[in-house]
Amino acid sequence: MKCLDLIKYRRTTRKFTKQTIDMGILKSIVEAGRYAPTANNKQDFQITVISSNELIGKLHDKLKIALDNPNYNRFYGATTLILISFPKDNENASFDTGCILQNMMLQASYLNIGSVWINQFKSEKTNDILRDILDELNIPKNHLVNGALGLGYPEKNIHFDRKNKSKVNFF
């Protein structure tokens, strides 16, 4: 598949099957993230891959508390969760996280794995509330989780042609 076709093909998945993802596929997705651009080529991020239902459940329950939302249910049944963390003093971490996640989402789509960008980890307050689990996951104390990616097999094929509403000006 050509690169632009892949970009157009990629979609967000919000309903996953229970089927787990093979480790070789996960490694390929993570490798795509590792080669994302970072400001000043710092590459000071950590990627944490979680396939344990128990740990995903603990994170989800703790996130409900951090967000003060007992009804929070935004992992959408993903069987794998990938956390992207950076040192707290990296002022470009949010931008770099977006690049890392986009690379991984494109590779996942290429491999017919569904993905959803999970954006609720990004505040320092949230990271503080989650710290005991982040410690369990070996995420350094000086790091903040800036974003997460839910992965799994889509319950249904969601890829289709869509209209793009963005505006472009050439001068």
ZALOMI-40266 format. One record per residue (C-alpha): x, y, z; residue in three letters. Coordinates in steps of 0.001 Angstrom, whole numbers, padded with zeros to 6 digits, always signed. Layout:
N
XYZAla;...
# end
This chain:
171
+000000+000000+000000Met;+001305+003472-000838Lys;+002001+005808+002066Cys;-000761+008318+001247Leu;-003241+005480+000771Asp;-002329+004136+004214Leu;-002821+007573+005779Ile;-006262+007827+004165Lys;-007090+004224+005195Tyr;-006325+004644+008903Arg;-009308+005063+011228Arg;-009906+005184+014952Thr;-011311+001992+016472Thr;-013673+002278+019426Arg;-014807-001321+019720Lys;-012380-004234+019895Phe;-012649-008015+019989Thr;-011099-009967+022870Lys;-008399-011462+020598Gln;-004900-010654+021817Thr;-002181-009287+019570Ile;+000857-011395+018711Asp;+004116-010139+020263Met;+005791-009848+016847Gly;+003035-007496+015670Ile;+003321-005425+018864Leu;+007091-005149+018423Lys;+006598-003913+014862Ser;+004129-001234+016010Ile;+006467-000111+018798Val;+009400+000004+016375Glu;+007446+002455+014202Ala;+006979+004678+017263Gly;+010649+004548+018137Arg;+011520+006095+014779Tyr;+009205+009090+015121Ala;+010821+012513+015047Pro;+011448+014280+018343Thr;+012359+017919+018939Ala;+016126+018369+018851Asn;+016314+014603+018249Asn;+016284+014120+022046Lys;+014624+010690+021907Gln;+014144+010892+025666Asp;+010814+009073+025745Phe;+009833+005696+027097Gln;+007276+003393+025499Ile;+005477+001065+027911Thr;+003417-001770+026420Val;+000724-003307+028608Ile;-001092-006466+027529Ser;-002058-007601+031020Ser;-005832-007344+031543Asn;-005164-006893+035251Glu;-002849-003896+034765Leu;-005095-002322+032124Ile;-008011-002692+034563Gly;-006036-001132+037420Lys;-005053+001821+035227Leu;-008634+002274+034064His;-010014+002208+037622Asp;-007398+004674+038824Lys;-008021+006940+035839Leu;-011705+007123+036803Lys;-010572+008572+040134Ile;-008047+010935+038555Ala;-010673+012284+036157Leu;-013346+012377+038883Asp;-015577+010417+036524Asn;-016852+007061+037845Pro;-018440+006375+034435Asn;-015214+006817+032462Tyr;-014901+004013+029901Asn;-012538+005142+027188Arg;-010195+002217+026653Phe;-012969+000800+024441Tyr;-012020-002794+025252Gly;-008511-002508+023780Ala;-006469-005620+024574Thr;-003189-003685+024634Thr;-002398-000248+025977Leu;+000772+001642+025086Ile;+001881+004564+027265Leu;+004258+007257+026032Ile;+006163+009078+028764Ser;+008743+011873+028734Phe;+010791+013704+031353Pro;+008680+016399+033013Lys;+011026+019126+031821Asp;+010657+018290+028108Asn;+008643+021245+026784Glu;+008054+019492+023455Asn;+006756+016238+024912Ala;+003169+016750+023728Ser;+004276+017373+020151Phe;+006687+014454+020191Asp;+004011+012186+021672Thr;+001720+013019+018757Gly;+004416+012009+016272Cys;+005134+008754+018101Ile;+001463+007830+018344Leu;+000814+008670+014682Gln;+003669+006425+013546Asn;+002312+003591+015680Met;-001282+004128+014486Met;-000173+003984+010862Leu;+001834+000790+011410Gln;-001070-000749+013327Ala;-003435+000093+010490Ser;-001001-001395+007966Tyr;-001083-004621+010019Leu;-004913-004550+010310Asn;-004785-003721+014009Ile;-007242-001142+015298Gly;-006055+001811+017368Ser;-007481+004608+019469Val;-005570+007607+020824Trp;-006264+007931+024558Ile;-005602+011455+025714Asn;-006560+011458+029404Gln;-003144+010771+030953Phe;-001553+014109+030120Lys;-001868+016173+033320Ser;+000612+016105+036167Glu;-002275+015663+038636Lys;-003433+012550+036764Thr;+000094+011155+036697Asn;+000406+011767+040462Asp;-002797+009816+041150Ile;-001565+006983+038908Leu;+001989+007037+040323Arg;+001767+003701+042186Asp;+000801+001904+038962Ile;+003333+003902+036925Leu;+005980+002748+039424Asp;+004837-000843+038920Glu;+005295-000286+035164Leu;+008853+001075+035672Asn;+007966+004532+034384Ile;+010569+006873+035892Pro;+009428+009258+038623Lys;+010650+012226+036584Asn;+008412+011204+033643His;+004843+012182+032758Leu;+002649+010013+030594Val;+001653+012338+027763Asn;-000496+010000+025737Gly;-001631+006453+025294Ala;-002690+004189+022483Leu;-005292+001458+022745Gly;-004735-001434+020338Leu;-006676-004507+019362Gly;-008534-006243+016594Tyr;-011493-004146+015453Pro;-014892-005671+016095Glu;-015822-004623+012569Lys;-013917-003276+009586Asn;-014196+000505+009880Ile;-011996+001483+006949His;-013820+003456+004289Phe;-013416+006490+002085Asp;-014342+009691+003837Arg;-014664+013282+002853Lys;-012046+015598+004255Asn;-013372+018932+005510Lys;-010040+020630+006187Ser;-009095+023804+004356Lys;-005920+024271+002311Val;-004495+027437+000763Asn;-001672+027492-001742Phe;+000006+030772-002605Phe;
# end
